[in-house]
Amino acid sequence: MEPKQEEFDAIVIGSGPGGATVSRELSQYGKKVLLLEWGAYKPVTGNPKNLILDCFMLGKSMFVTKNLLAMVRGITTGGSSLYYCALAVDPPVEMLKKHGVDITKEVEEIKSAVPCSPLRDDLMSQAGKVFMESALDLGYDCKKMNKYIYQDKCRAECDLCLLGCPHEAKWTARDFVDEALENGAKMVNGAKVSRVIVEGGKAVGVEYKHEKQTRKAYASKVVLAAGGIGSPMILRESGIDGVGYDFFFDPLWFMWGKIDRVTSGKGIPMTAGILLQDEGVVLTDHNMPHMTKAIFDVQGLKPHKAFSYSNMVPIQAKVRDGLSGRIGKRGWVWKGLEQRDWQKLNAGYEHAKKILENAGATGIYRSPLMAAHPGGTVKIGEFLDSDLKTEYDNLYVCDASVIPDEMGLPPSMAILCMGKRLSKHLLGQEKAAPAKVAATVSTPS
Ligand SMILES: Cc1cc2nc3c(=O)[nH]c(=O)nc-3n(C[C@H](O)[C@H](O)[C@H](O)COP(=O)(O)OP(=O)(O)OC[C@H]3O[C@@H](n4cnc5c(N)ncnc54)[C@H](O)[C@@H]3O)c2cc1C
């Protein structure tokens, strides 16, 4: 056997909501954590170039399905959360309980660790207010939703949420990464993990590419948090077959209508929403930067619409798709939409159209399809036990891939809570093996 390199208590792969939470929690209790992140740690400036480089690289962060649906993810420190809409939806506690995962306590703990409340009226966009007023007028149960936003730093009519908030108003998983680094965790950026090293049925380390070199690192625990696409790819290379099938990705489209009394297209997205649980449809207001809207208009073969922005009111309709498809060998997303998915998308379109028309909108049209929540590729109950452990000892998964059933809702809060729960489990285990616990370390009750 080759000489072993530096040993860690835990190696965490990926710094999105799952990996960032585990890194923060373990390092807080004195554990020696190595965080391996494929993406870079660039300053968050709100420059569209960063969004394009981190989320729109074909075959790396963007994949296109046969329905011409664009699936995006963030390859950067903080993962997709760096560019998310900061909508904090309560996790599916009962669904997870059915699979033996109780996160009731963790929901409260995470909510007290991150900002999580509805946006103040003065921070809501004109379009958001129009959406909410019109929906309520039609009898929809439309409510303001919780946002991961520090409202004292947030600015009205700002369109930078989706480009990476430069005002430090939007909470992202990078905030937890920063805490982990302050606690002494070590992060290597540009480290693309290829496989987990397994000896005698136990994970002992990982192999990764960094600066064109293949490197290895060793630890007594390995936590895979490379996201809904990344984690199944690494598991397959590590000898766990069958992962990466029958997943969800929450397809969506945007609808716009022109309303003359609206004078600004800028604003914070997803501030109010209508949850049509039985139909599997969620509707929200969805302001975005002019550039992003223009890209959708060109993609949707409506380039003439690309110049309209200030009086355009956007609504997003996102649906709960059925479990299907497979992640290809190189991470390509192979998933067609089934009839039931189309029915939901069309129902979403009809609801949005009704709301826009009721508000006086004209020239209503929709964008091409996209998706941004791939999950369920390494399901609890199928490939993981209720402690998120794989068939290998010491190897755990904690990200969107573990979600066992389709949610149809933004999953980041669920992932943060599972990260907190897994960390407690790992720390509890360490308690039973005192030799590995640092002298000053205490464990949560
Ligand atoms: C545009 C957009 C808007 C969204 N809006 C919302 C929202 O408002 N609310 C919400 O709850 N959710 C939202 N989401 C979804 C949410 O961001 C994701 O569900 C969440 O980030 C998933 O967390 P994760 O830990 O599973 O993985 P990710 O966030 O995908 O993080 C995985 C990390 O692993 C790294 N990685 C991947 N492969 C490797 C490898 N081989 N080696 C090393 N590192 C690797 C990646 O670079 C990344 O940093 C949005 C997503 C997008 C793209």
PDBQT file of the ligand as one rigid body, heavy atoms in Angstrom, charges set to zero:
ROOT
HETATM    1  C1  LIG A 501     -31.077  28.928 -10.351  1.00  0.00    +0.000 C 
HETATM    2  C2  LIG A 501     -31.465  28.103  -9.148  1.00  0.00    +0.000 A 
HETATM    3  C3  LIG A 501     -32.414  28.592  -8.263  1.00  0.00    +0.000 A 
HETATM    4  C4  LIG A 501     -32.771  27.831  -7.135  1.00  0.00    +0.000 A 
HETATM    5  N1  LIG A 501     -33.625  28.378  -6.210  1.00  0.00    +0.000 NA
HETATM    6  C5  LIG A 501     -33.878  27.710  -5.061  1.00  0.00    +0.000 A 
HETATM    7  C6  LIG A 501     -34.620  28.307  -4.013  1.00  0.00    +0.000 A 
HETATM    8  O1  LIG A 501     -35.065  29.456  -4.118  1.00  0.00    +0.000 OA
HETATM    9  N2  LIG A 501     -34.816  27.584  -2.879  1.00  0.00    +0.000 N 
HETATM   10  C7  LIG A 501     -34.320  26.319  -2.722  1.00  0.00    +0.000 A 
HETATM   11  O2  LIG A 501     -34.554  25.698  -1.665  1.00  0.00    +0.000 OA
HETATM   12  N3  LIG A 501     -33.615  25.745  -3.691  1.00  0.00    +0.000 NA
HETATM   13  C8  LIG A 501     -33.350  26.410  -4.834  1.00  0.00    +0.000 A 
HETATM   14  N4  LIG A 501     -32.563  25.856  -5.793  1.00  0.00    +0.000 N 
HETATM   15  C9  LIG A 501     -32.078  24.497  -5.580  1.00  0.00    +0.000 C 
HETATM   16  C10 LIG A 501     -30.969  24.449  -4.538  1.00  0.00    +0.000 C 
HETATM   17  O3  LIG A 501     -30.008  25.421  -4.802  1.00  0.00    +0.000 OA
HETATM   18  C11 LIG A 501     -30.361  23.056  -4.568  1.00  0.00    +0.000 C 
HETATM   19  O4  LIG A 501     -31.390  22.117  -4.366  1.00  0.00    +0.000 OA
HETATM   20  C12 LIG A 501     -29.302  22.884  -3.505  1.00  0.00    +0.000 C 
HETATM   21  O5  LIG A 501     -28.251  23.796  -3.701  1.00  0.00    +0.000 OA
HETATM   22  C13 LIG A 501     -28.773  21.455  -3.566  1.00  0.00    +0.000 C 
HETATM   23  O6  LIG A 501     -27.812  21.308  -2.554  1.00  0.00    +0.000 OA
HETATM   24  P1  LIG A 501     -26.805  20.087  -2.600  1.00  0.00    +0.000 P 
HETATM   25  O7  LIG A 501     -25.995  20.137  -1.365  1.00  0.00    +0.000 OA
HETATM   26  O8  LIG A 501     -27.562  18.874  -2.918  1.00  0.00    +0.000 OA
HETATM   27  O9  LIG A 501     -25.896  20.290  -3.878  1.00  0.00    +0.000 OA
HETATM   28  P2  LIG A 501     -25.303  21.492  -4.712  1.00  0.00    +0.000 P 
HETATM   29  O10 LIG A 501     -25.801  22.810  -4.270  1.00  0.00    +0.000 OA
HETATM   30  O11 LIG A 501     -25.491  21.103  -6.135  1.00  0.00    +0.000 OA
HETATM   31  O12 LIG A 501     -23.766  21.404  -4.343  1.00  0.00    +0.000 OA
HETATM   32  C14 LIG A 501     -22.960  20.348  -4.791  1.00  0.00    +0.000 C 
HETATM   33  C15 LIG A 501     -21.521  20.800  -4.744  1.00  0.00    +0.000 C 
HETATM   34  O13 LIG A 501     -20.682  19.713  -5.111  1.00  0.00    +0.000 OA
HETATM   35  C16 LIG A 501     -19.684  20.152  -6.007  1.00  0.00    +0.000 C 
HETATM   36  N5  LIG A 501     -19.298  18.989  -6.811  1.00  0.00    +0.000 N 
HETATM   37  C17 LIG A 501     -20.009  18.343  -7.756  1.00  0.00    +0.000 A 
HETATM   38  N6  LIG A 501     -19.315  17.298  -8.237  1.00  0.00    +0.000 NA
HETATM   39  C18 LIG A 501     -18.121  17.279  -7.560  1.00  0.00    +0.000 A 
HETATM   40  C19 LIG A 501     -16.965  16.441  -7.607  1.00  0.00    +0.000 A 
HETATM   41  N7  LIG A 501     -16.886  15.396  -8.458  1.00  0.00    +0.000 N 
HETATM   42  N8  LIG A 501     -15.928  16.719  -6.778  1.00  0.00    +0.000 NA
HETATM   43  C20 LIG A 501     -15.976  17.781  -5.922  1.00  0.00    +0.000 A 
HETATM   44  N9  LIG A 501     -17.043  18.609  -5.851  1.00  0.00    +0.000 NA
HETATM   45  C21 LIG A 501     -18.111  18.349  -6.650  1.00  0.00    +0.000 A 
HETATM   46  C22 LIG A 501     -20.351  21.264  -6.813  1.00  0.00    +0.000 C 
HETATM   47  O14 LIG A 501     -19.405  22.156  -7.361  1.00  0.00    +0.000 OA
HETATM   48  C23 LIG A 501     -21.209  21.936  -5.739  1.00  0.00    +0.000 C 
HETATM   49  O15 LIG A 501     -20.507  22.936  -5.053  1.00  0.00    +0.000 OA
HETATM   50  C24 LIG A 501     -32.189  26.574  -6.928  1.00  0.00    +0.000 A 
HETATM   51  C25 LIG A 501     -31.224  26.086  -7.815  1.00  0.00    +0.000 A 
HETATM   52  C26 LIG A 501     -30.844  26.840  -8.912  1.00  0.00    +0.000 A 
HETATM   53  C27 LIG A 501     -29.789  26.309  -9.833  1.00  0.00    +0.000 C 
ENDROOT
TORSDOF 0
